[in-house]
Amino acid sequence: MRAKNAAIYAQLLKPLKNVITPLTKEDRIHVFQTYAVRVPNRDGVVEAMKTKGVGVLIHYPIGLHLQELTRN
């Protein structure tokens, strides 16, 4: 069901040139636990979606490559 929903999202978002959707290679299967997209002005898009009642989360507010290494 998630894969079917992801296909619908991909089709609906395809005309939007500034939205980068998940890519799944033909020889792979994606479970789509989340459907993460990349957009310019992420924070503005998040706020606009929230005002429309759409649940939106930012799972990684700081990119992994920008996070400080910690050692135990």
C-alpha positions as CSV (number, residue, x, y, z in Angstrom):
1,M,0.0,0.0,0.0
2,R,2.9,2.4,0.8
3,A,4.5,1.8,-2.6
4,K,1.2,2.5,-4.3
5,N,0.7,5.7,-2.4
6,A,4.3,6.7,-3.2
7,A,3.7,6.2,-6.9
8,I,0.7,8.5,-6.6
9,Y,2.7,11.1,-4.8
10,A,5.4,10.9,-7.4
11,Q,3.0,11.3,-10.2
12,L,1.2,14.3,-8.6
13,L,4.5,16.0,-7.7
14,K,6.2,15.4,-11.0
15,P,5.1,18.6,-12.7
16,L,6.6,20.7,-9.8
17,K,10.2,21.4,-11.0
18,N,11.5,22.4,-7.6
19,V,10.4,19.2,-5.8
20,I,12.8,16.3,-5.7
21,T,11.1,13.0,-4.9
22,P,12.5,9.7,-3.8
23,L,14.2,7.6,-6.5
24,T,13.8,3.9,-6.6
25,K,16.0,1.9,-9.0
26,E,14.2,-0.7,-11.1
27,D,16.1,-3.6,-9.5
28,R,15.2,-2.4,-5.9
29,I,12.2,-2.3,-3.7
30,H,11.5,0.7,-1.4
31,V,9.2,0.2,1.6
32,F,8.5,4.0,1.9
33,Q,8.3,4.1,5.7
34,T,8.5,7.9,5.0
35,Y,8.1,9.8,1.8
36,A,10.8,12.4,2.0
37,V,11.1,15.1,-0.6
38,R,13.6,17.9,-1.1
39,V,12.4,21.4,-1.7
40,P,13.8,24.9,-1.7
41,N,12.6,27.0,1.3
42,R,11.9,23.8,3.4
43,D,10.8,25.7,6.4
44,G,8.3,27.8,4.4
45,V,6.9,24.7,2.8
46,V,6.5,22.9,6.1
47,E,4.7,25.9,7.7
48,A,2.3,26.1,4.7
49,M,1.5,22.4,4.9
50,K,0.9,22.6,8.6
51,T,-1.6,25.5,8.1
52,K,-3.5,23.2,5.7
53,G,-3.6,20.4,8.3
54,V,-1.0,18.2,6.7
55,G,1.2,16.3,9.1
56,V,4.9,17.2,8.3
57,L,8.1,16.2,10.1
58,I,11.7,17.0,9.5
59,H,13.5,13.9,10.5
60,Y,17.1,15.2,10.1
61,P,17.1,19.0,10.8
62,I,20.9,18.9,10.5
63,G,22.5,16.8,7.8
64,L,24.5,13.9,9.0
65,H,27.6,15.2,7.3
66,L,27.3,18.4,9.3
67,Q,26.9,16.8,12.7
68,E,29.7,16.7,15.2
69,L,31.3,13.3,15.9
70,T,30.9,12.1,19.5
71,R,32.8,9.3,21.0
72,N,31.8,7.2,24.1
